[in-house]
């Protein structure tokens, strides 16, 4: 018997987990920036409408 107890198909599972974690983090950051931008645009638009229609 060998000392390697990790099956060959699972040997690089950590690398896949890291890639998935990085992709999820990047997607979360992208969604967060989109939400921040939308909040700024809608907040600014509401301010302009309030100034116009007083």
FENMODA-V820600 format. One record per backbone hydrogen bond with DSSP energy under -0.5 kcal/mol. NH is the residue of the N-H (numbers start at 1). CO is the residue of the C=O. If there is no record, write none. Layout:
# FENMODA-V820600
((NH CO) (NH CO))
This chain:
# FENMODA-V820600
((5 3) (7 5) (10 7) (11 8) (13 10) (16 12) (17 13) (18 14) (19 15) (20 16) (21 17) (22 18) (23 19) (24 20) (25 21) (26 22) (27 23) (28 24) (29 25) (30 26) (31 27) (32 28) (33 29) (34 30) (35 31) (36 32) (37 33) (38 34) (39 35) (40 36) (41 37) (42 38) (43 39) (44 40) (45 41) (46 42) (47 43) (48 44) (49 45) (50 46) (51 47) (52 48) (53 49) (54 50))
